Amino acid sequence: MASDDAKIQSVWSVRYGERVVRKNDVFYNYASYGLPDGDLHMDYNFWVMKSGDKVILMDTGYDISARDWLGEISVLPTPESLKLIELDPLDVDMVITSHFHYDHIGYLELFENAQVISGQAEYDYWFGKRDANALEGEFTTVENLIPVEKAQKEGRLRLISAETEVFPGITVYQVGGHCPGEVVALVQTETGPLILASDAAHFYEQIEHEWPFFAFTSLEEMRNALSFILKLAKETGAVIIPGHDGRTREKFPAAPGAAGSIATVLA
């Protein structure tokens, strides 16, 4: 776990896409809860953390215009989002990939100088599928994996399997479930700790009720991941930030200036 005196100065959630979904579609076995169906506003985000002159991203977004996966609507593509928040991708020091789904690593190639942090199980699973020509129908393509392989060849890829402090104030945990190497990050900030759950918990309902998401590689691991996040939050006093919930923007202030149209200040 991160040392107490290591603090990240700012954390922003940057929204690049959105869509509206139904609870019955996104929560596994939702009908069994006996609750009415309803809409949820689903945001597509990446996260920007700064400490001094160092910049760390969690995930990267993807090019919605290039492929219609699930009917996502573009808000502002990642390259334009980075310009709006005045960030040059070549100045990014580290990218933590929560997992290798298209919407989380689709723009990884932009960050040519960054160390890439990924789960060991995630790497093994997806590259095993690639090598077996078994990616058809998955939420990852051969093209999505090219920047990961490039980072490996250039010595920029760091694979983790246990609790690891990857940067002062940022500790990552491989929890599995949604994907085999799904990663969450505990971030120590000057206003208190945050847990960036990414797709280990897409929506607040999953945090409140421990409801699994519909897409998983292991239902048991997904349930365990939700329990782990809640336990970690209780132990550390951290605020959990779900990965795709549009209501996050209602709970935290907009970034200053023009960036406020897409960015929310979490810390």
Residue pairs with C-beta under 8 A, 6 or more apart in sequence:
1 163
1 165
1 171
1 186
1 236
2 165
2 168
2 169
2 170
2 171
2 186
2 188
3 165
3 168
3 169
4 188
6 168
6 169
6 188
7 51
7 169
7 188
7 189
7 190
8 49
8 50
8 51
8 56
8 169
8 170
8 187
8 188
8 189
8 190
8 267
9 50
9 51
9 52
9 189
9 190
10 48
10 49
10 50
10 189
10 265
10 267
11 47
11 48
11 49
11 187
11 189
11 194
11 196
11 265
11 266
11 267
12 47
12 48
12 49
12 85
12 255
12 259
12 263
12 264
12 265
12 266
13 45
13 47
13 241
13 248
13 249
13 252
13 263
13 264
13 266
14 45
14 46
14 47
14 48
14 61
14 81
14 85
14 262
14 263
15 43
15 44
15 45
15 75
15 76
15 249
15 262
15 263
15 264
16 44
16 45
16 46
16 61
16 64
16 74
16 75
16 76
16 77
16 78
16 81
16 262
17 43
17 44
17 61
17 64
17 72
17 73
17 74
17 75
17 103
18 41
18 42
18 43
18 44
18 72
18 73
18 75
18 246
19 42
19 44
19 70
19 71
19 72
19 73
20 39
20 40
20 41
20 42
21 39
21 40
21 42
22 37
22 38
22 39
22 40
23 30
23 35
23 37
23 38
23 39
23 40
23 205
24 30
24 31
24 37
25 214
26 40
26 42
26 202
26 203
26 213
26 214
27 33
27 203
27 205
27 206
27 211
27 212
27 213
27 214
28 211
28 212
28 213
28 214
28 216
28 219
29 212
30 37
30 211
33 209
33 211
40 203
40 245
40 246
41 245
41 246
41 247
42 202
42 203
42 244
42 245
42 246
43 244
43 245
43 246
43 248
43 249
44 61
44 64
44 72
44 75
44 103
44 244
45 59
45 61
45 243
45 244
46 57
46 58
46 59
46 60
46 61
46 78
46 104
47 57
47 58
47 59
47 196
47 266
48 55
48 56
48 57
48 85
48 87
48 263
49 55
49 56
49 57
49 58
49 170
49 187
50 56
51 167
51 168
51 169
54 93
54 94
54 167
55 87
55 91
55 92
55 93
55 94
56 92
56 93
56 94
56 95
56 96
56 167
56 170
57 92
57 94
57 95
57 96
57 111
57 114
58 95
58 96
58 97
58 98
58 185
58 196
58 198
59 95
59 96
59 97
59 98
59 104
59 105
59 198
60 78
60 95
60 97
60 104
60 105
60 106
60 107
60 108
60 110
60 111
61 77
61 78
61 81
61 103
61 104
61 106
61 107
62 78
62 102
62 103
62 104
62 105
62 106
62 107
63 77
63 78
63 106
63 107
64 72
64 73
64 74
64 77
65 74
65 77
67 102
69 102
69 103
69 139
72 103
75 262
76 84
76 261
76 262
78 106
78 107
78 110
79 89
79 107
79 110
81 262
81 263
82 88
82 89
82 110
84 258
84 259
84 261
84 262
84 263
85 255
85 259
85 262
85 263
86 259
89 110
89 111
89 112
90 111
90 112
90 113
91 113
92 111
92 113
92 114
93 113
93 114
93 115
94 114
94 115
94 116
94 117
94 166
94 167
95 108
95 111
95 114
95 115
95 116
95 117
96 117
96 166
96 170
96 172
96 183
96 185
97 104
97 105
97 108
97 116
97 117
97 118
97 122
97 148
97 183
98 104
98 182
98 183
98 184
98 185
98 196
98 198
98 199
98 200
98 243
99 119
99 122
99 178
99 179
99 181
99 182
99 183
99 198
99 199
100 118
100 122
100 123
100 126
100 140
100 144
100 145
100 148
100 179
100 181
101 139
101 140
101 179
101 199
102 139
102 140
102 141
102 144
103 139
104 198
104 199
105 144
105 147
105 148
106 144
108 116
108 144
108 147
108 148
108 151
109 146
109 147
109 150
114 151
114 156
115 151
115 156
115 157
115 158
116 147
116 148
116 151
116 156
116 157
116 158
117 158
117 160
117 166
117 172
117 183
118 148
118 157
118 158
118 159
118 160
118 181
118 183
119 159
119 160
119 161
119 174
119 179
119 180
119 181
119 182
119 183
120 159
120 160
120 161
120 174
120 181
121 161
121 174
121 176
121 180
121 181
122 174
122 179
122 180
122 181
122 182
122 183
123 148
123 157
123 159
123 181
124 180
124 181
125 179
125 180
125 181
125 217
126 135
126 140
126 145
127 145
127 148
127 149
129 135
129 138
129 140
130 142
130 145
135 141
135 142
139 215
148 157
151 157
158 166
160 166
160 172
160 174
160 183
161 174
162 174
163 171
163 172
163 173
164 171
164 172
165 171
166 172
169 187
169 188
169 189
170 185
170 186
170 187
170 188
171 185
171 186
172 183
172 184
172 185
172 186
173 183
173 184
173 185
173 186
173 228
173 232
174 181
174 182
174 183
175 182
175 183
175 184
175 200
175 221
175 224
175 225
175 228
175 229
176 182
176 217
176 218
176 221
176 222
176 224
176 225
177 200
177 212
177 216
177 217
177 218
177 219
177 221
177 222
177 223
177 224
177 225
177 226
178 199
178 200
178 213
178 215
178 216
178 217
178 222
178 225
179 199
179 217
180 217
180 218
180 221
182 198
182 199
182 200
182 225
183 198
184 195
184 196
184 197
184 198
184 200
184 225
184 229
185 195
185 196
185 198
186 193
186 194
186 195
186 232
186 236
186 238
187 193
187 194
187 195
187 196
187 267
189 266
189 267
190 267
191 267
192 237
192 238
192 239
192 267
193 236
193 237
193 238
193 239
194 238
194 239
194 240
194 241
194 266
194 267
195 229
195 232
195 233
195 236
195 238
195 239
195 240
195 241
196 241
196 243
197 207
197 229
197 240
197 241
197 242
197 243
198 243
199 213
199 243
199 244
200 222
200 225
200 226
200 229
200 243
201 207
201 225
201 226
201 229
201 240
201 242
201 243
202 213
202 242
202 243
202 244
202 245
203 242
203 244
203 245
204 242
204 245
204 247
205 211
206 212
206 213
206 226
206 242
207 226
207 229
207 230
207 240
207 242
210 223
210 226
210 227
210 230
212 219
212 222
212 223
212 226
213 222
216 222
229 240
230 240
232 238
233 239
233 240
241 248
241 266
242 248
248 264
248 266
249 264
252 264
252 265
252 266
253 264
253 265
254 260
254 261
254 263
254 264
254 265
255 262
255 263
255 264
255 265
